[in-house]
Amino acid sequence: MVVLNVKKGEQPQFLFETTVTALVEDVTNDVADIYNTRLRIDRLCMAIEQLAQFGIMKTPKMQGLTPDQVVDLKLKDETDKFYPSGGSQDCVDDIGLRTGKAPNEQMRDILTRTIEEAKAAIHKDLVKRNVKLTMELLHDVIEKLRGAVMIVYPMGLPPYDEVQIILDDDEDLSGRQAEKEVVPPDVACLWWANKELTRAKKLSDFVGKNEKTKITCKIQKKGLGAPSREPLYDEETQKTMMSYAYKKQEEWKKISESNEDEYMNSSWADGKALRNQLQGTMNIQFK
């Protein structure tokens, strides 16, 4: 199986496994789906963190308003039926987006542990550990997050809550930074060896027919031109080379600063060394 080390810019993202007989179009779409789903899981984790800390979101008309403003506008709070299991505790949301009725510590720990597991399942360090990602694995991560939310909120969440919107995959990212990060499959392209992998061709047309091939490719949107080339050496090799160069530089610095005649004290500069060695009188010390 061919392994693709997928990058976005200079940052490694994940490993993807496929075959050389696969169409580049299918590979590109699958890679884009995994890339975007990882972003979705990351946004979901951040939203659940807010849910665990400040409770569910206020109704849209009440978001950002002070209690006095809510009373003056005669707005009705519709969040009472969405209460956390085991009761709630007050934790004021200074932004005013959430109710401030957070789950208790036990329920919050359930959400926190599940978030940590989800982040570990999509972390970039998986590349170093040679762990490949699949859509099945990512869907499983989302379902675990959904299950944790259902445990803490057995009555469910309001449809306007950000957590529920992300779980339903019904986000509107227009005008948000997240929109710039997403790479839609229909406009995605893969680059390898400074070449764009043409969708109509097979992967073997670019990487050959060896199924044990591993390549580093970059994903981006079409029309952005070729991404920056990969460095000749990886980060660890560069650090090793710089460390070696610095060490040699320091050695030469010490040599240049030393006395020009200092070498005369070295054993190899002793004119009688050969005779002493033949006579067995080397390294004799007198007390």
PyMOL commands that set and color helices and strands:
alter all, ss='L'
color gray80, all
select helices_A, chain A and resi 24-54+60-62+67-72+105-121+124-126+135-152+162-167+177-181+185-187+204-207+235-257+262-265+267-269+273-279
alter helices_A, ss='H'
color red, helices_A
select strands_A, chain A and resi 2-8+11-18+88-90+101-103+188-192+195-196+214-221
alter strands_A, ss='S'
color yellow, strands_A
deselect
rebuild
show_as cartoon
